[in-house]
Amino acid sequence: MEKIILVTGENEYLVNKKIMEYVNSFDRNNYDFLRFDLSEIEFSDIYEEIITPSLFCDRKIVAIDNVLDLIKMRNSEINNFIRYIKNPSEDVILILKIIAKELPNDDITLELLKYAYLDDVTNFSEEDYIEYINKIVSDASYKIDENAVVELLQRVDGELFLLEQEIEKLMLYKINEKHITLQDVKDLVSKNVEDRIYELTNSLIAKNKEKMIEIYEDLLSKNEDPLKIINNISNKLKEIVIAKEFIKKNASQEDLAEYLKISLGKAFYVRKNANEADSDTVLKYIGKLSTLDYEIKSGQIDKKLGLELFLLRVK
């Protein structure tokens, strides 16, 4: 077995899961497991733990998060780290974690790649998510409708930890019927606040006043601050302006998603809004929201009243 394992990937949940697969592949009766975060502790302190004999086991598994934070440390810390990976202990399995789309081309990473076994964890595609949901459900002897799977994915926005929690909740809810429907997902799985802001922005673009008020009242019921709602709507409108520029340059949906740091699903709807929305109208809304933000912060108008008047005056 390799003494140093570098686990990388974009999805932190999947990377953590892979790390625990490595940890659990060893006989835990013979290995002491320790985990550290380099954003919180210096490598010299971790090194002391690595070389100090365990009171309970002959060997150790040591996992270190945020390895690239070494760059911020003193040269002596970096040198200690590189010295260790060149000559690791025979009694220690060192598992290193890096969350990144691509590994940087710095000296630390280059040294790591020379001496560590690299396990790059591939992110899930939409098909992978669908297969993953169906497997969890079928393994538990449940059924789930296809449209329920699609709705569930939209509501958790690709967060695997949240996805598993919501599936468990749905299965408990349907423990007798063992059949999960679209209505079950709508009834039990809440849309997150960001999704509701997207919906509110979409309704604003479509000038659907009834839908706007419905979503606004739902956000208030979740104790969302009206000023925060205003800023979020403004940011979503600015995304549409950016998307229009990307469309002019024939840039892809993937390029837009990467630039805005949003999912491909959200990028699809931002592009859709950008294609449908009138530029002058979007810029007008951004200007009005900016003025409203100033009026609220300068005490000229109550934030709740100001946002309600803005929504009611849309035409």
N, C-alpha and C positions, 0 to 999 in steps of 0.2 A: 504493500500500500504506500502511496506517495506520502511524504512527510509534510509537504506544504501544498495546499489546495486553494486555488484562487477561484472564487465563485462570483461571476459577474452577470449583469442583466439590467434591463430597464424596470422590470416589475419587482418591487421590493418583496412583495408577498411570495412570489414564486422563488425568488432567490433565497429568502429565509426558509422556505419549505425544503429546498434542495439542501441547504446547510444541515437542517435537522435530519434529512435522509442519511447524510453522511454520518452524523453523530450517532444515530440509532442503528447504523450498520455495524457498530462496534459493540462488544460485550461491555455493557455499562458497569458490570461488577468489577471489571479490570481497569476501567478508565475513569478518571475524575474529569468532569466537564466544566470548563470555565469560559465565560464570555465577557468581552471588554469592548468599549467604544473609544476609538482614538480621538474622537472629538471631545472627550471628557477626561482622558488620562494619557500621560506620556508613555511612550514605548518602554522607557527604562523601568517603569513600575510594572508593566506587563512582563518584561523580560525577567524581573525578579520572581514573579509568579511562575513563569515557565521553568526556570532552573531550580526553584525550591521544591524539594521532594514532597509529594503528597502524603498526608497522614493516613489516608484511607486506601489509596490505589498505587500501583507501581507506575502507571502511565497516565498521561493527560491528553485530553482533546481541548485545544484552546481556539476559540473563534474570536475574530477581531472585526468589528464593524468600522466603516468609514476610514479605510486604510489610506486613502488619498489625503487625509488630513495631516499625514506626515509632512507634507510639503510646507505646512505652516510652522513646523517645529524647528528646533535648533539643529544645526548640522550634526552635532554629536548624537542626537536622537536618530536622525536619518542613517548615520553611519552604523549605529548599533543595530538598527533594523536590517540593513543590507548585510552586515557581518553575520547576523543570525541566519538569514535565509540562505546564505552561501554554505553554512555549516550547521544545519539544524540538529536538534537533539534526537537521538534514536528513540527516546521514550515519549515524544510529544508529536501529536498530529496537529498541525497549525492550519486552521481554515480562515481564509481572508475574504472579506466581502467588499465588493465595489458596485455601487448602483450608478450605472451610466449607459447611455445609448452606445457610445463608442469609448474605448479606453484611450486616455490621453497619451501623448507621445513624450512623456517626461522620463527622467532618469530612473525614478523609483519604479514606475510601471515596467520600463524596459528590463530592469534587473529582476523584477518579479517574474516576468515572462520567461526569463532564462532558467529560473530555478523552481517555479511552481507549476503544478498541473492545472491547466486552465479548463474550467467548466463554465461555458457561456450559456446561460439559461434563456432560451428563446421566449419572447413574449407571446401571449395568446393572440391568434387571429379571431375574427368573429366566428368562424366555423369551429375553432377550438373551444370557444366559450359555450357554444350551443352543444357540442359533443360532451363537454365537461358537465353541464347541467343535466343533460339526459342520462349520463352515466351515474351521477349521484342519485338521481331520482329512481332510475331503474334498479340500481343495486339495493335500494331500500324497498323494492317491490311496489313502487308508486308509478303513476303515469302523470305526464304533464302535457297540456295542449301546446301546439306549436306557437300559437299567438301569445300564449302565456309566457313562453320562453323569451320571445322578442320583447315583450313588455317588461319582463323582469330585468333583462339586460340593459334596457334603456334607463330603468330606475336606479340601478346600482352603478351605472356608468363605468363598468369594467373593473370595479374594486372587488377583487376575489375574496378577501376576508369578509366584506359585507355581503357578497353574493352567497357565501356558505351559510352565514347567519340567517339570511332571509329564506334560503331553501329549507333550513332546519325549522324555522318558524312556520313556513307554509305546510311542511309535512306534519308538524304537531297539530296544526289547525285542521288538516284533512286526514287525521289518523284513522278514522273509520272508513271513509270513502276511498282513500288512497288515490285520489284523482285531482290534480291541481288545474284549475281553469283560469282563464283570463280575468274573470271577475274576482277570483281569490287574490290574484296579484294586485289588482286595483284596490281591493279592500284592505289588504294587509301591509303592502310594501309602499312606504311613503316616497314621494318624489323629493329629492333633496332641494335645498333652497336655490342652488344655482340653476337647476332645471326649471324651477318655477320662474326665475328671473328671465331665462331664455324664452319661456312661454309668454311672459308679460311683454317682453320686447317684441316677440312675433305678433302679439295682439295689437301692440302699438303701431307697428308697421302696417298691419292689416286694418287699422282703425276700428277694431272690434271692441267697442266701449264696454259692452256687457261682460265679455271675457276678461278684459283688463280689470274691472272692478272685482270680479269673482276671485282672480288670482291675487290681487292686492289685499283683499280681506282675508284670504287664506294665509298670506305671508304675515299679516298683522296678528292673526290667531297663533302663529308660531313665534310671536314676540320679536319679529324682525323690526329693526329700527327704520323708520321712514327715510331718514337721511342716508342710511346704508343702501336702501332700495334705490334711491335716486342715483347714487354713485354707481351702483351695479348696472342699472339701466343704461346710464351714460357710457359705461365701459363696453357694454354689449353693442351699443350703437357705433362706438368707435371701431369695434371689431368689423362691423359691416363696411365702414369706410375703408379699412385696410383691405378687406376681402375684395372690394371693388378694384383696388389697385392691383391686387394679385391676378384678378380675372383679366384686366387689361394686358398684363404681361404674360398671359397664358400659363400661369403657374398652376401646379397641380393642387388637389385637395390635401395631399400629404404635405406639400410645402407649407400650405396655410396652417395646417394643424401643428406642424413643428414650430412655425414662427409664433403662433398665438399660445403654444403650449396647451392645446386642448385635444380631446379625442377626435378620431377621424369622423365619428358619428356627429359630433357637435360641429366640426368643420363643414360637413355636408350641409347642415341647416344654415350655418353662417353664409356659405356661398349661395344657397338658395335665396336667403333674404337679400343678399347683395344684388342678385340678379333681378329680384322683384321690386326692391325698394327704390324710390326716387332719391337721388343724391341730395337735392336741395331740401327735401323733407327731412331726411336723416340729419343733415347739418343743422336745420332749424330746430329739431328736437334737442340736439346736443347743446345748442346755444341757450335754449329755454331752460334746460336742466341746470346748466352752469349758472345762469342768472338766479334760478330758484335756490341753488346751493348757497350762493352768496347772501341772498335775502334771509335765508334761515339762519346762517351763521352770524349775520349782523343783527339778528333779532327783529327783523322787519315782518316776519310771518312765522306762524307755528308750522313745524315740519310736517305734521300729519295733515293739517289743512292745506298746506302748500302743494303736497303731492296729490291730494284728492282733487284739488282744483285743476292741476295740470292734466290729470287723466280725464276729467270731465270735459275739459275744453278741447280735447282732441277731436278734429273733424276733417 
